[in-house]
């Protein structure tokens, strides 16, 4: 075979190899795309989610903001839907949060930063257009977040060890920041605890689940000695004062007179110990809601008479409502959603 013929043969073989590899690569891309689309369709009849503008501006009556849990390109993004048409199309923001809350035009978004060996977390303060204003390192896995009615204060709780409130082998870190100047109270366990009218100190004190009355007064849960307590916090005085026992993840009503919370009930499974209750702060009267399932969430007041909370669902979580007065029945409001809030 002549040198010229051998060279032409080599070129032809090279071209065939390139074409073959290109076909294989294209097929792999198309296959991956088909598999991705198949995964997005894995839950038939799921909500329609499209990218758009999401605003936290106050005064948007009837708008619900939440973490979208529907499978697809917008999973874990903040999204909105009309509260009176919750099965309608959703608008996704492009901003991902593990936990979220908003009030007064301020949002608090707890985010994961994926690492090669270990994830880290941060608390991000957002303005009403979801632009980042400030961020703070978070010491562990995000679990609760709240904003004061004015939008001036934001709070968050993370697990620094353990990953469930159900047992006793866990530790939390709860922080409050003034979003105007960045003044951070990094650990509410540093506040003075007044238990049953007396100063109290113990190495096992845990604090979690802030809910704000105003820019100084808040409520939270304190655990110590194997018991949980509702405490009233005073930001200026740096004090936590016990108010009632067996209260976890409190949520203050819009008029400031009642606390919705999860309560450990007798004879319940250790893995599912909580039911949803409402406490009248004036009389300390407890009312059990009609929701009889285990509630591991910090409920939100959708108005003065209705509670909104998450339960496990096909996509991870769904949002349910129940009357706060003990009547009625639990109703599913929104599938594939968690961490709800109403801009206000």
C-alpha positions in Angstrom: 0.0 0.0 0.0 1.4 3.4 -1.0 2.1 6.0 1.6 -0.7 8.3 0.1 -3.2 5.5 0.3 -2.3 4.7 3.9 -2.7 8.4 4.9 -6.1 8.6 3.2 -7.2 5.4 5.1 -6.1 6.9 8.4 -8.0 10.1 7.8 -11.1 8.2 6.9 -10.8 6.1 10.1 -10.3 9.2 12.1 -13.4 10.9 10.6 -15.5 7.8 11.3 -14.3 7.7 14.9 -15.2 11.4 15.4 -18.6 10.9 13.9 -19.2 7.8 16.1 -18.2 9.6 19.3 -20.3 12.6 18.3 -23.3 10.4 17.8 -22.7 8.7 21.2 -22.3 12.0 22.9 -25.5 13.4 21.3 -27.4 10.3 22.3 -26.2 10.5 25.9 -27.3 14.2 26.1 -30.7 13.4 24.6 -31.1 10.4 26.9 -30.2 12.5 30.0 -32.7 15.2 28.9 -35.4 12.6 28.4 -34.6 11.1 31.9 -34.7 14.6 33.4 -38.0 15.3 31.8 -39.2 11.9 33.0 -38.2 12.8 36.6 -40.1 16.1 36.3 -43.1 14.2 35.2 -42.7 11.6 37.9 -45.6 13.1 39.9 -48.4 13.4 37.3 -50.8 16.3 37.8 -48.3 18.3 39.8 -48.6 22.1 39.9 -47.5 24.3 37.0 -44.5 26.5 37.9 -43.0 29.2 35.7 -40.2 31.7 36.3 -41.3 35.3 37.0 -41.2 38.2 39.4 -41.8 37.5 43.1 -42.3 40.5 45.5 -42.4 40.7 49.3 -43.8 44.2 49.2 -46.5 44.7 51.9 -50.1 45.1 51.1 -50.4 42.1 48.7 -53.7 40.8 50.0 -54.4 37.2 49.1 -50.8 36.4 48.1 -49.0 33.4 49.6 -45.2 33.1 49.4 -43.6 29.7 50.1 -40.8 27.3 49.2 -41.9 25.4 46.2 -41.5 21.6 46.6 -42.8 20.5 43.1 -40.3 18.5 41.1 -38.6 20.3 38.2 -36.2 23.2 37.6 -37.9 25.4 40.2 -37.9 23.0 43.2 -36.8 24.8 46.5 -37.3 28.2 45.0 -39.5 30.9 46.6 -42.7 31.0 44.8 -46.1 32.8 45.0 -49.7 31.8 44.3 -53.0 33.4 44.9 -54.2 32.1 48.3 -57.8 31.9 47.1 -56.7 29.9 44.1 -54.0 27.7 45.5 -54.2 25.1 42.7 -53.4 27.8 40.1 -50.1 28.4 38.4 -47.1 29.3 40.5 -44.6 32.0 39.9 -41.0 31.0 40.9 -38.4 33.6 41.9 -35.1 31.8 41.2 -34.1 32.3 44.9 -33.7 29.0 46.8 -34.4 28.7 50.5 -34.6 25.8 53.0 -36.6 27.9 55.4 -38.2 31.3 54.8 -40.5 34.0 56.3 -41.4 37.5 55.4 -43.1 40.5 57.1 -43.0 44.2 56.7 -41.2 44.0 53.3 -38.3 42.0 54.7 -37.5 38.3 54.0 -35.3 35.9 55.9 -34.0 33.0 53.8 -32.0 30.2 55.2 -29.8 28.7 52.5 -27.4 25.8 52.0 -24.1 26.2 50.4 -23.0 22.9 48.9 -19.4 21.9 49.5 -17.3 19.0 48.2 -17.0 17.4 51.6 -19.6 19.2 53.8 -22.5 21.6 53.3 -22.5 25.0 55.1 -25.5 27.3 55.8 -26.2 31.0 56.0 -29.1 33.3 56.9 -29.8 35.9 54.2 -31.8 39.0 54.7 -33.8 39.9 51.6 -35.5 43.2 50.6 -39.0 43.2 49.1 -37.5 42.5 45.6 -35.6 39.5 47.0 -32.3 41.3 46.7 -29.7 40.3 49.3 -29.2 43.0 52.0 -27.0 41.1 54.5 -26.0 37.5 55.2 -24.7 35.7 58.3 -23.1 32.3 58.8 -25.5 29.8 60.3 -24.1 27.2 62.7 -26.1 24.2 61.5 -29.1 22.9 59.7 -31.9 25.5 59.3 -35.2 24.7 61.0 -37.2 27.9 61.9 -37.4 31.5 60.8 -39.5 34.6 61.6 -39.6 38.4 60.9 -41.1 41.0 63.2 -44.2 42.8 61.9 -42.3 45.9 61.1 -39.7 44.0 59.1 -36.9 45.4 61.3 -35.9 42.2 63.1 -35.3 38.7 61.8 -34.8 35.4 63.7 -33.7 32.0 62.8 -33.1 28.6 64.5 -30.7 25.9 63.4 -29.8 22.4 64.7 -26.1 22.4 65.7 -26.4 18.7 66.7 -29.1 16.2 66.1 -31.8 16.7 63.5 -35.2 16.3 65.3 -37.1 17.9 68.2 -38.7 14.6 68.9 -36.0 13.2 71.1 -33.6 14.8 73.7 -30.3 14.4 71.9 -30.3 17.7 70.0 -29.0 21.2 70.4 -30.1 24.4 68.7 -28.8 27.9 68.1 -31.3 30.8 67.8 -30.3 34.2 66.6 -32.0 37.6 66.2 -30.6 40.4 64.0 -31.7 44.0 63.5 -31.7 44.2 59.7 -31.3 47.9 59.7 -27.8 48.0 61.3 -26.8 44.3 61.3 -26.7 44.2 65.2 -26.7 40.4 65.8 -27.7 38.6 68.9 -26.0 35.4 67.9 -27.3 33.0 70.6 -30.4 33.6 72.7 -29.0 31.1 75.3 -26.8 34.0 76.4 -29.9 35.9 77.6 -30.9 35.7 81.4 -33.5 33.1 82.0 -36.2 33.8 84.6 -38.0 30.5 85.4 -41.0 30.5 87.8 -40.1 34.0 88.9 -36.4 33.3 89.8 -33.1 33.5 87.9 -32.2 30.1 86.5 -29.1 28.7 85.0 -28.4 25.2 83.6 -26.0 23.7 81.1 -28.9 22.0 79.1 -30.8 25.2 78.2 -32.0 25.2 74.5 -33.9 28.0 72.8 -35.8 27.8 69.5 -38.8 29.0 67.5 -39.0 32.8 67.9 -42.3 34.6 67.1 -42.4 38.4 67.4 -44.9 40.7 69.1 -43.0 43.9 68.1 -39.4 45.2 67.8 -38.6 44.3 71.4 -41.0 41.6 72.7 -40.9 38.1 71.3 -41.9 34.6 72.4 -39.9 31.4 72.0 -39.4 27.9 73.4 -36.9 27.1 76.1 -36.1 23.5 77.0 -34.3 22.5 80.2 -34.6 19.7 82.6 -36.5 17.5 80.2 -39.4 20.1 79.9 -40.3 22.8 77.4 -41.6 26.2 78.3 -43.1 29.2 76.5 -40.9 32.2 77.3 -41.5 35.9 76.7 -38.3 37.6 75.5 -37.2 41.2 76.1 -34.6 42.1 73.5 -33.4 45.3 75.3 -33.2 43.7 78.7 -31.8 40.5 77.3 -34.2 38.3 79.3 -36.3 35.2 78.8 -39.2 34.7 81.2 -41.2 31.5 81.4 -45.0 31.9 80.8 -46.4 28.4 80.3 -45.2 24.8 80.2 -45.2 22.2 77.3 -45.1 24.7 74.4 -43.0 24.3 71.3 -42.6 26.4 68.2 -45.0 29.2 69.2 -46.7 31.5 66.7 -48.3 34.7 67.9 -51.8 35.6 66.5 -52.1 38.9 64.5 -53.9 40.6 67.5 -51.2 39.4 70.0 -53.7 37.6 72.2 -53.1 33.9 71.4 -50.2 31.5 70.7 -50.5 28.6 68.3 -48.0 25.8 69.1 -47.2 22.1 69.1 -47.8 20.3 72.3 -46.6 16.9 73.4 -49.5 14.8 74.3 -49.7 11.8 76.6 -49.6 8.3 75.1 -48.4 9.5 71.7 -45.5 7.8 69.9 -42.1 9.2 70.8 -41.5 9.7 67.1 -44.8 11.6 66.6 -45.5 13.3 69.9 -47.1 16.6 69.0 -50.6 18.0 68.3 -51.6 21.5 67.4 -53.0 23.7 70.2 -53.8 27.3 70.8 -53.1 29.1 74.1 -55.1 32.2 75.2 -52.4 34.4 76.8 -54.9 36.2 79.1 -56.5 33.2 80.6 -53.8 30.5 79.9 -56.6 28.3 78.5 -55.5 25.7 76.0 -57.6 24.7 73.0 -56.9 21.6 70.9 -57.4 22.1 67.2 -59.3 19.6 65.0 -56.0 18.5 63.5 -55.3 15.1 65.0 -52.1 14.3 63.2 -48.5 14.9 64.4 -47.4 18.5 63.7 -43.7 19.2 63.5 -43.9 22.8 62.2 -44.2 26.3 63.4 -47.7 27.2 62.3 -48.6 30.5 60.6 -51.7 32.5 61.2 -53.3 33.1 57.7 -55.8 35.4 59.4 -57.1 35.9 62.9 -59.0 32.6 62.9 -57.1 30.1 60.7 -53.8 28.3 61.1 -51.5 27.2 58.2 -48.9 24.4 58.7 -47.0 21.7 56.8 -47.5 18.0 56.8 -45.6 15.3 54.8 -46.8 14.9 51.2 -46.0 13.2 47.9 -43.5 16.0 47.0 -42.1 16.2 50.4 -44.6 18.5 52.1 -48.1 20.0 51.7 -49.7 22.9 53.4 -52.9 22.4 55.5 -55.3 24.8 57.3 -57.4 24.3 60.4 -59.6 26.7 62.5 -57.9 28.1 65.6 -61.0 27.8 67.8 -61.0 24.0 67.9 -63.9 23.6 65.4 -64.1 22.6 61.8 -61.7 20.2 60.2 -58.2 20.2 58.7 -58.1 20.9 54.9 -55.3 20.7 52.5 -54.6 24.1 51.0 -51.5 23.6 48.8 -49.6 20.6 47.7 -45.8 20.6 47.2 -45.1 23.5 49.5 -43.5 24.4 52.8 -42.4 27.5 54.8 -45.4 29.8 54.0 -45.8 33.5 54.7 -48.1 36.3 53.7 -46.4 39.6 52.7 -47.7 42.2 55.1 
